[in-house]
Amino acid sequence: MDLFIMRRFGEESEKEPVNQEDHLSSLLEKIEERKKKREKLNELQKQREEAPSEEKRQVIKHVHVNEKEKKRKDKRKHKSENNEALLNDTSEKSESGIESPTKKKKKKRKNVELGNDGPLDELEIKKTEDACTKVQSKVPQGFTIIGTDKFSKKSKVKRVLPYWLAHPNVVSGSMTDISKTIYDIPSLDKDLVKRLEENNIKYFFPVQSKVIPWLLEAHRKPLQYRPNDVCISAPTGSGKTLAFVLPVIQALKSRVMRHVRALVVLPVRDLALQIFDVFKEYCKGTDLKVILLTGHSSFVKEQQELVKTSSIIGQYNAVDIVVTTPGRLVEHLIDTPGFSLKFLQFLIIDEADRVVDNIQNDWLHHVEKHVSSDITGKRTALSSLSLQAMIPSPPQKLLFSATLTQDPEKLEKLGLFQPKLFTTIVGERDADVQESATEVRGDFVGKYTTPAELTEKCCVVDPELKPLVLYHLISNENWKNVLCFTNSQKNTHRLALLLRYLGGGSLNVGEISGALRRDLRDKTIQRFSSGKLNVLVSSDALARGIDIPDVDYVVSYDVPKFVKTHIHRIGRTARAGRKGTAVTFLEKKEVNKFKVMLQTASKENGVEDFSVTHSDLEYLENDYKNALTALQQNLQKEEELETKKLRRLRTFRPKSLNIQNIQRKTKIGKTKSLKVKGKKEN
Ligand SMILES: Nc1ncnc2c1ncn2[C@@H]1O[C@H](COP(=O)(O)OP(=O)(O)OP(=O)(O)O)[C@@H](O)[C@H]1O
């Protein structure tokens, strides 16, 4: 603005005319001066940048604070000056030489024109320099100043696992990866190969071709040599049963005296029966004896079969292999005289995670007490004495499951001896397995593998439409061999009835749950296996281990509560290399929870979504209404019958406690010899 001459009224007479050239040169001088100032400022900034990062930030912060503070002070000062100027003088310049606000504004505008947006005088620069050096001297060297760090995402802390858990023997999980025929394990007994041929088995599944030779080798050594305990985690239907049945039979075949040498523990009776059948099948042609202790026959009968008495040697064990459940095992260990586990060579725990999770009746403790030496191996040391005495080493523990716990604390309870872990990775071919093993060390923990042949789907359904969707899929989409899981006995019964009414008798629906008698359950499973039932509705009683061939579809009608339950449910299909589909019905509110559940097991990938629209189900509207009324009537009838039964039970009195009977007997003076003949309650 200085380029223009401002002429105000009354000013001309006081001011001398301005020389244009002088004015221009003074302006150039000013520009030069400012240039120098700017250079100095740049130098200062350079110094700041060279300072260590924390210090630098502190310095910059302080400089900024100083600048802000200074601006604020200036502002305040100007304000007061302005007020003063306004009060004292109305002219452009006050007596004290303070510039008026108008003049200041003019100057500022001039600066902008010259390219200076904020002049810094010498004093100011010096002050900033001083502030920098002050802050720098205050920052302690060698310490991290908290709060000045940039926040970066912390990497996840990995569990530190015991060596054997972190370094497993990896087995291929792909059932198409069958390279070993039954003749390719040279150490396998010829009679067992024959049995395999008879059962139409030509190839070994990956888990079998890894575990069988390993176990055979471990038991070729003398009895005093203690083999490593083994944990095997392989998908459902991958043939884990034969992986232990064959080596056990081969190891015991050549025994001289009969003793209980193998103990197989399973969580439930139905599973024990299944394993018992496999042992019986492969023991054909040997003189090995297998017994099932689960309560299928009476306790006394089991005792008689288990322990025999001879006039020469007294009591002796008449079986080689015991298949049992934890509860029944403890009963026999306590109440069957002569039942001995002193010669036990194998302790097999199938569905190990379930058995370990609820160690019923502390069965392992009872087993330990009955085994010759401490099962944990703490007491038996290998010495010349123990070798001479021919004391057999403690039994080898073999743990099998599709969802084996890899929680070191839980496994610790079992007192495993130098354990080895065999685990699977889905989709890996055997050749690649050892290479990938180096990459996955420890990373498989908590992840569950499912059969590669399994297709997983989920369907979002309104709860009231679930039965209709299921019926529609079975009847219209022609689904066959459907195994449907619910979360309770009540739901199982209701759904089975509803499906029957919906189909008007066209669908053959079976139901199975803990509420039904054992013989009825066995019959129903048989009918389903032989294809006489279209659908089998089940509670989680069948979810684990049960091997029903040719299940095409598994439907989780109610969402499973735990990921392990889900893995075992869906594992009832796609067994032994066959294809299968698993469908989970989800209500909208359950979708997220279900996905989180799958994520915890690293299983969220590969679950397809599909839906059935309302219009697809319209044709079922009337049938559904009728089915619901029929269901209600049926349930009401059942309830009435149940209450009648209960009433009858409550009013029931044993004959001998009948008052009239007692009175009659007292009259003839037989009170003392009165015998109580109570009727046995069912
Ligand atoms: N080598 C094989 N060739 C063909 N079929 C086999 C072979 N091994 C086992 N099977 C069959 O595969 C089915 C599943 O085997 P098994 O019950 O042992 O599986 P699993 O791994 O124990 O499953 P789960 O974890 O569900 O108990 C059985 O019907 C069995 O007869």
Ligand as a Chemical Component Dictionary entry (heavy atoms), coordinates in Angstrom:
data_LIG
# 
_chem_comp.id                   LIG 
_chem_comp.type                 NON-POLYMER 
_chem_comp.pdbx_formal_charge   0 
_chem_comp.three_letter_code    LIG 
# 
loop_
_chem_comp_atom.comp_id 
_chem_comp_atom.atom_id 
_chem_comp_atom.alt_atom_id 
_chem_comp_atom.type_symbol 
_chem_comp_atom.charge 
_chem_comp_atom.model_Cartn_x 
_chem_comp_atom.model_Cartn_y 
_chem_comp_atom.model_Cartn_z 
_chem_comp_atom.pdbx_ordinal 
LIG N1  N1  N 0 -8.919  -98.284 4.840  1  
LIG C1  C1  C 0 -10.225 -98.203 4.767  2  
LIG N2  N2  N 0 -10.852 -98.379 3.580  3  
LIG C2  C2  C 0 -12.184 -98.276 3.494  4  
LIG N3  N3  N 0 -13.005 -98.015 4.536  5  
LIG C3  C3  C 0 -12.426 -97.841 5.735  6  
LIG C4  C4  C 0 -11.026 -97.923 5.926  7  
LIG N4  N4  N 0 -10.759 -97.696 7.221  8  
LIG C5  C5  C 0 -11.929 -97.479 7.827  9  
LIG N5  N5  N 0 -12.927 -97.554 6.943  10 
LIG C6  C6  C 0 -14.352 -97.325 7.197  11 
LIG O1  O1  O 0 -14.501 -95.922 7.431  12 
LIG C7  C7  C 0 -15.553 -95.675 8.332  13 
LIG C8  C8  C 0 -15.094 -94.687 9.383  14 
LIG O2  O2  O 0 -14.071 -95.222 10.175 15 
LIG P1  P1  P 0 -13.941 -94.909 11.729 16 
LIG O3  O3  O 0 -15.230 -95.116 12.403 17 
LIG O4  O4  O 0 -12.775 -95.643 12.210 18 
LIG O5  O5  O 0 -13.644 -93.368 11.649 19 
LIG P2  P2  P 0 -13.177 -92.413 12.824 20 
LIG O6  O6  O 0 -12.005 -91.683 12.341 21 
LIG O7  O7  O 0 -13.028 -93.190 14.085 22 
LIG O8  O8  O 0 -14.401 -91.416 12.912 23 
LIG P3  P3  P 0 -14.977 -90.641 14.186 24 
LIG O9  O9  O 0 -13.964 -89.620 14.565 25 
LIG O10 O10 O 0 -16.229 -90.049 13.693 26 
LIG O11 O11 O 0 -15.173 -91.654 15.251 27 
LIG C9  C9  C 0 -15.936 -97.011 8.899  28 
LIG O12 O12 O 0 -17.146 -97.423 8.305  29 
LIG C10 C10 C 0 -14.838 -97.945 8.485  30 
LIG O13 O13 O 0 -15.286 -99.238 8.261  31 
# 
loop_
_chem_comp_bond.comp_id 
_chem_comp_bond.atom_id_1 
_chem_comp_bond.atom_id_2 
_chem_comp_bond.value_order 
_chem_comp_bond.pdbx_ordinal 
LIG N1  C1  SING 1  
LIG C1  N2  SING 2  
LIG C1  C4  DOUB 3  
LIG N2  C2  DOUB 4  
LIG C2  N3  SING 5  
LIG N3  C3  DOUB 6  
LIG C3  C4  SING 7  
LIG C3  N5  SING 8  
LIG C4  N4  SING 9  
LIG N4  C5  DOUB 10 
LIG C5  N5  SING 11 
LIG N5  C6  SING 12 
LIG C6  O1  SING 13 
LIG C6  C10 SING 14 
LIG O1  C7  SING 15 
LIG C7  C8  SING 16 
LIG C7  C9  SING 17 
LIG C8  O2  SING 18 
LIG O2  P1  SING 19 
LIG P1  O3  DOUB 20 
LIG P1  O4  SING 21 
LIG P1  O5  SING 22 
LIG O5  P2  SING 23 
LIG P2  O6  DOUB 24 
LIG P2  O7  SING 25 
LIG P2  O8  SING 26 
LIG O8  P3  SING 27 
LIG P3  O9  DOUB 28 
LIG P3  O10 SING 29 
LIG P3  O11 SING 30 
LIG C9  O12 SING 31 
LIG C9  C10 SING 32 
LIG C10 O13 SING 33 
# 
